[in-house]
Amino acid sequence: MPKRSRGKQLQTWIHDALVDAKAQDITVLDVRKLSDFTDTMMIATGTSTRHVAAVAERVREMLREHGIRAVGVEGEQVGDWVLLDFGDVVVHVMRSQVRDFYSLEKLWSDAKPVDLAKAAKPGRASARRRSSKVAAQ
């Protein structure tokens, strides 16, 4: 699979896992022109430390089903902010207060937002639209 296609597929699988785990405020940023360590950053909010951990685990589980393992994982033990590095895509799952404090969207404000709702699979479109609307607000 070409690198660009692999990145898009990763984004879709990760987004599906985030939606399945009921992550909130899902934001997808294209950071290719700004970063030399990843192409895409995905940021999502969990409602509690347990929820953050469960969301992160769901993402890892979804990608394991497709034969993909994280290059690195940070923050699992604490659960305030879990970072999952899949190479082409880095996922940040954070509690709301932590997300507000670190404000990654402002840090990466020059990044281009990615709308995954356009690539929705049948049966997943309504969930994607809901989560993408929240991210756009």
C-alpha positions in Angstrom: 0.0 0.0 0.0 1.5 3.4 -0.9 2.5 5.6 2.0 -0.3 8.2 1.4 -3.0 5.4 1.2 -1.6 3.8 4.3 -1.9 7.1 6.2 -5.5 7.6 5.1 -6.4 4.0 6.1 -4.8 4.5 9.5 -6.7 7.7 10.0 -10.0 5.9 9.1 -9.3 3.0 11.5 -8.3 5.2 14.3 -11.3 7.5 13.8 -13.6 4.5 13.8 -12.0 3.3 17.1 -12.3 6.8 18.7 -16.0 7.0 17.7 -16.6 3.4 18.9 -15.1 4.2 22.3 -17.2 7.4 22.5 -14.3 9.8 22.5 -15.3 13.4 22.3 -14.1 16.4 20.3 -12.2 14.4 17.7 -9.8 16.7 15.8 -7.6 15.5 12.9 -4.7 17.7 11.8 -2.5 17.4 8.7 1.0 18.3 10.0 3.1 17.1 7.1 4.4 20.6 6.3 5.1 21.3 10.0 6.5 18.1 11.4 9.2 15.7 10.5 8.1 13.0 12.9 4.5 12.4 11.7 2.0 13.2 8.9 -1.2 13.4 11.0 -2.1 14.3 14.5 -5.4 13.1 15.9 -6.6 14.6 19.2 -9.6 13.3 21.2 -11.0 13.8 24.7 -12.0 11.2 27.3 -14.3 12.0 30.1 -12.2 10.5 32.9 -8.8 8.8 33.4 -10.5 5.4 32.9 -12.2 6.6 29.7 -8.9 8.0 28.3 -7.3 4.6 29.0 -10.2 2.7 27.4 -10.2 4.9 24.3 -6.5 4.5 23.9 -6.8 0.7 24.3 -9.7 0.6 21.7 -7.4 2.4 19.2 -4.6 -0.1 19.9 -7.0 -3.0 19.6 -8.4 -1.8 16.3 -5.0 -1.4 14.7 -3.8 -4.8 16.1 -6.7 -6.3 14.3 -5.1 -4.9 11.1 -1.6 -6.1 12.0 -0.4 -2.7 13.1 1.3 -2.0 16.5 2.2 1.3 18.0 5.8 2.5 17.7 5.5 4.1 21.1 3.0 4.6 23.8 3.2 7.2 26.7 1.0 8.0 29.6 -1.0 4.8 30.0 -0.3 4.4 33.7 -1.6 7.9 34.6 -4.5 8.2 32.1 -4.6 12.0 31.9 -3.0 12.0 28.5 -2.2 9.0 26.4 0.0 9.4 23.3 -0.1 6.6 20.7 2.6 6.8 18.0 1.8 4.8 14.8 4.4 6.5 12.7 2.3 8.2 10.1 -0.3 9.1 12.7 0.1 10.2 16.3 -2.9 10.0 18.5 -3.4 12.1 21.7 -6.3 11.0 24.0 -6.6 13.5 26.9 -8.9 14.5 29.7 -10.7 17.7 29.0 -8.8 19.7 31.6 -5.4 18.5 30.2 -6.5 19.2 26.7 -7.5 22.7 27.6 -4.2 23.3 29.4 -1.9 22.1 26.7 -4.0 23.4 23.8 -2.4 21.3 21.1 -4.7 22.7 18.5 -3.3 26.2 19.2 0.2 24.8 19.2 -0.4 23.3 15.8 -2.7 26.1 14.5 -0.9 26.2 11.1 -1.9 22.6 10.5 -4.6 21.9 8.0 -7.7 20.3 9.5 -8.8 17.0 8.0 -12.4 16.1 7.5 -12.8 12.4 7.8 -16.6 12.6 7.4 -16.0 12.7 3.6 -14.5 9.2 3.8 -17.2 7.7 6.0 -18.1 4.0 5.5 -21.8 3.1 5.1 -23.3 2.8 8.6 -20.6 5.0 10.1 -21.5 8.3 8.4 -23.8 9.6 11.1 -21.3 8.9 13.9 -18.6 10.6 11.9 -20.7 13.6 11.2 -21.5 14.0 14.9 -17.9 13.8 16.0 -16.7 16.0 13.1 -19.3 18.6 13.9 -18.1 18.7 17.5 -14.5 19.1 16.3 -15.4 22.0 14.1 -17.0 23.9 16.9 
